[in-house]
Amino acid sequence: MKASEFDQKFDDDEDLMDCIDLNKARRLNLERTQVRMNFPAWMVHSIDKEAQRLGVSRQDIIKLWLSDRLRQDHVYE
């Protein structure tokens, strides 16, 4: 199928699922990069308490807080 045909089907709000190979699909900017950081013990303890209160992991609470801050500061959208 030509790109122009695909675009026309999209514009016409037709179902395109048969035209898309979802095995090759990926979401942009979601590739993971490992980052190592050192925190003071008191900070780790506080992070762990909040993570336990919310029922999430230490890593999840840190990612949530960083994401909230970056959105608040409009660093990414």
Buried (B, 14 or more C-beta within 10 A) or exposed (E): EEEEEBEEBEEEEEEEEEEEEEEEEEEEEEEEEEEEEEEEEEEEEEBEEBBEEEEBEBEEBBEBEEEEEEEEEEEEE
